[in-house]
Structures are given as structure tokens and as C-alpha cells.
Amino acid sequence: MAHGAEKRLADLGIVVGSRIRVVRKAPFGGPIEVEVAGSRFLIGRRLAERIIVEV
């Protein structure tokens, strides 16, 4: 993962072991609304593609 993307995700609270929930996906490749630790925010699709999850 690019260092800038990793730092941006960490700044948002998306780190190894954190729980993330997709709240809503905008149509036509728009941003994705996610919830992490009770906070909701929008991230771009390209940044979201860098997140690796386990179910």
C-alpha cells in the first residue's frame, strides 16, 4: 500500500484490527460512506480499494 494512503486510512481510524462498516455506496463510482468506531465519513473508491478485510 502506498505510504500516503496508509497514513490517510490510519488518520481516519482504519488500522489493522479495526471494525469497519459500509453504510452507503454512491452510484457511478462515487464515494463510499463508512463507519469506524462510531464515526461516519466518506472515502473515495480508489482509497477504499486499498482496504483489505476479513469477514
C-alpha positions in Angstrom: 0.0 0.0 0.0 1.3 3.5 -0.8 2.5 5.3 2.3 0.2 8.2 1.8 -2.9 6.0 1.5 -1.9 4.0 4.6 -1.4 7.2 6.6 -4.8 8.7 5.4 -6.6 5.5 6.4 -4.8 5.4 9.8 -5.8 9.1 10.4 -9.4 8.0 9.8 -9.1 5.2 12.4 -8.9 2.4 9.8 -6.0 0.3 11.1 -5.3 -3.4 11.5 -7.9 -4.9 13.7 -10.5 -2.1 13.4 -14.1 -2.9 12.5 -15.4 -1.0 9.5 -18.9 -1.0 8.2 -20.0 0.2 4.7 -23.1 2.4 5.3 -23.8 3.5 1.7 -22.2 3.5 -1.7 -22.8 6.4 -4.1 -23.7 5.5 -7.7 -21.5 5.9 -10.7 -18.2 5.3 -8.9 -18.8 8.0 -6.3 -17.6 7.9 -2.7 -18.4 5.3 -0.1 -19.7 6.2 3.4 -18.1 4.0 6.1 -18.5 3.8 9.8 -15.5 3.2 12.1 -15.6 3.4 15.9 -18.9 5.3 15.8 -17.7 7.9 13.3 -19.0 8.1 9.7 -17.2 9.6 6.8 -16.8 9.4 3.1 -13.8 7.9 1.3 -13.1 7.7 -2.4 -13.4 4.4 -4.3 -9.7 4.3 -5.0 -8.8 4.7 -1.4 -11.5 2.1 -0.4 -10.0 -0.4 -2.8 -6.8 -0.4 -0.7 -8.6 -1.7 2.4 -8.2 -5.5 2.9 -11.0 -7.0 5.1 -11.7 -10.3 6.7 -15.3 -11.4 7.4 
